[in-house]
């Protein structure tokens, strides 16, 4: 799904395996986020599909965590098994207040399922993301990055880039650390949302590593632009 320019929030999901999906909800601010939540809640078709959900962990990140947690709590009436993952620990959030990060048709979102080689390797990964060179390049790319630890050797990352072009520029620098990352990560499945047509060569280069799998899954969801909400499914 590639929402049109100008949207202030998205709610998009994609399949992972046969019986699971990931859903990403991101917005420029709490007002935009709650407005989209209300639009979703008024959609009978979406609500009907949610009755089939037998379990759902959610991960809270961003600059409005307290307010958003209260909003998500309202959804437990629809999805009783929706709970904040008790095993998840937020390790780092980078650039979430970046003026360059956006949520329109140019933006890219990447969700990572990660298995690390050993306990403690997640902190080496986080140290790399917080290094001056990566922070500088990330700021130029309108990057935000959030890293959760879900066990001693597993985690979830959520990245956002202002555009594919800016991600590609960032990747030129970041790919130099592939050797270091190989020492820390056992497997990484990355699901990319947005226009990645120009990134095929970059994805292929990363996917040469045995631990790396960058994909662009079929997605569907809801975006909010101005005062209206629309659905899009691919």
Secondary structure, DSSP 8 states (H G I E B T S, - for coil): ----TTEEEEEEEEEETTTEEEEEEEESSHHHHHHHHHHHHT-HHHHHHHTT---EEE---SS-HHHHHHHHHGGGGT-TTEEE-TT-EEEEEESTT-TT---STT-EEEEEEEEESSTTHHHHHHHHHTSHHHHHHHHHTT-EEEEEEEETTEEEEEEEES-HHHHHHHHHHHGGGHHHHHHHEEEEEEEEES--GGGHHHHHHHHTSTTEEEE---EEEEEEETTEEEEEE-
